[in-house]
Amino acid sequence: MKRIEIVYGGERFSIGDRDLETLKQEIRAGLATGHHWLVVNDGEGDFRSAYLSISPGVPLALIPVPQQEPSGDTEEWDGLGTVPTTEL
């Protein structure tokens, strides 16, 4: 898995290099104690820590983002602003 996107308070955050099930267990364990600070990345690029306050009743969405492996069946951006076409 490439990363896990998190929607919290209407904002998007992310966590990289974590297993979804392990993250869910961490959140459940934190909720069992009544409160948990979840460390996530705020923004893109360089890691900038953000601390989300997790407690019962706080909406939180976890969105797994899988690794994308290039395949011959899809178009891919070439980094030059053009998308090559696949010949049929």
Secondary structure, DSSP 8 states (H G I E B T S, - for coil): --EEEEEETTEEEEEES--HHHHHHHHHHHHHTT-EEEEEE-SSSS--EEEEEE-TT--EEEEEE------TTS----SSS-------
